[in-house]
Amino acid sequence: MKKYSFIFLSLILFGLFILGCATTRGGFLNPGFKDKNLSRVGVVKFSGPDVLSATVTDNFTVELFKLGYFDVFERHQIDKILSEQGFSLTGATEEKARKSLGKLANLDALFVGVVSAYPGAFGTTDINLSVKLIDIETGSLIYACSAKSDHALVMVGTLGEGIDVTISGIINDIRKHFR
């Protein structure tokens, strides 16, 4: 009987770990863009602490590419175009920079984001990630979603796991909205 109790408890804890690590706060797809063909998108470096934002941006880009829904323009190429045109990454959402980038890279839309890390329960680090998809021509918001890791429910987890589950939450939401 003890063996079955242990297995049952283990399955419950594993389920809490899988379900409790990330909370996606439901993404939203602008209804005005529902039928727009978005085939080529770019991802600019997300705002946030340098190492963390670079890691999250690159991991997000890989997962977005793996979806197969978009032709994803490489972030380092976007950086190069922006610097050649005299724009900064922080200005990539400003109209002149956005339109120039769209024309030079033949992009339909641009993913931008903000990532932050903060102390979680029991010495863990939780991650918050907000991602937006912006129309290159109009600057209008096409899609927005945010997710956060939440290790407090399971009392375990590393920074890397927090990054992975947070990105997975948003990618799963993108999958739902852009099928």
Buried (B, 14 or more C-beta within 10 A) or exposed (E): EEEEEEEEEEEEBEEEBEEBBBBBBEBEBBEEBEEEEBEBBBBBBBBBEEEBBBBBBBBBBEBBBEBEBBBBBEBEEBBEBBEEEEBEBEBBBEEEBBBBBBEBBEBBBBBBBBBBBEEBEEEBBBBBBBBBBBBBBEEEBBBBBBBBBBBEBBBEBEBEBBBBBBBBBBBBBBEEBBE
